[in-house]
Amino acid sequence: MEVSATADRQHRRTDLGLLDVLPDTFDKIPETLDTASKKDIVSRIERAVKVREWVERMAADAGS
């Protein structure tokens, strides 16, 4: 049985992230957020509903 080239590539493929393939010549994006904006983002993330809490809430609502 002959394996197609596509199937062979899919079998050998590894999962790579952007940092794994980022070239050395990549120019970093300059920082654009001021301190107040960064603090606002952190505050919103901290107040956000956690995934577990959301799932539990949805399950409770579905059971009602």
C-alpha positions in Angstrom: 0.0 0.0 0.0 1.4 3.4 -1.0 1.1 6.4 1.3 0.3 9.7 -0.4 2.7 12.6 0.1 0.0 14.6 1.8 -0.8 11.8 4.3 2.9 11.4 5.0 3.3 15.2 5.7 0.3 15.2 8.0 1.6 12.2 9.9 5.0 13.9 10.4 3.6 17.4 11.2 4.3 18.8 14.5 2.3 21.6 16.1 4.3 24.8 16.0 3.4 28.2 17.5 4.4 31.6 16.2 7.3 31.8 18.6 8.7 28.5 17.1 8.8 29.9 13.6 9.5 33.6 14.3 12.6 34.6 12.3 15.5 36.3 14.0 15.0 39.4 11.7 11.4 40.0 13.0 11.0 43.6 14.2 9.2 43.7 17.5 6.0 45.8 17.7 6.6 48.9 19.7 4.7 49.4 23.0 1.7 51.6 22.4 -0.3 51.3 25.7 0.2 53.8 28.5 0.3 52.7 32.1 -3.4 53.6 32.8 -4.5 51.5 29.8 -2.5 48.5 31.0 -4.0 48.8 34.5 -7.5 49.0 33.0 -6.9 45.8 31.0 -5.5 43.9 34.0 -8.5 45.1 36.1 -11.0 43.8 33.4 -9.2 40.5 33.2 -9.3 40.1 37.0 -13.1 40.9 37.1 -13.9 38.6 34.2 -16.0 35.5 34.9 -13.7 32.4 35.0 -14.5 29.7 32.5 -15.3 27.2 35.3 -17.8 29.6 36.8 -19.4 30.3 33.5 -19.7 26.6 32.7 -21.3 25.9 36.1 -23.7 28.8 35.7 -24.7 27.5 32.2 -25.2 24.0 33.5 -27.3 25.3 36.4 -29.4 27.3 34.0 -29.9 24.4 31.6 -31.0 22.2 34.5 -33.7 24.7 35.6 
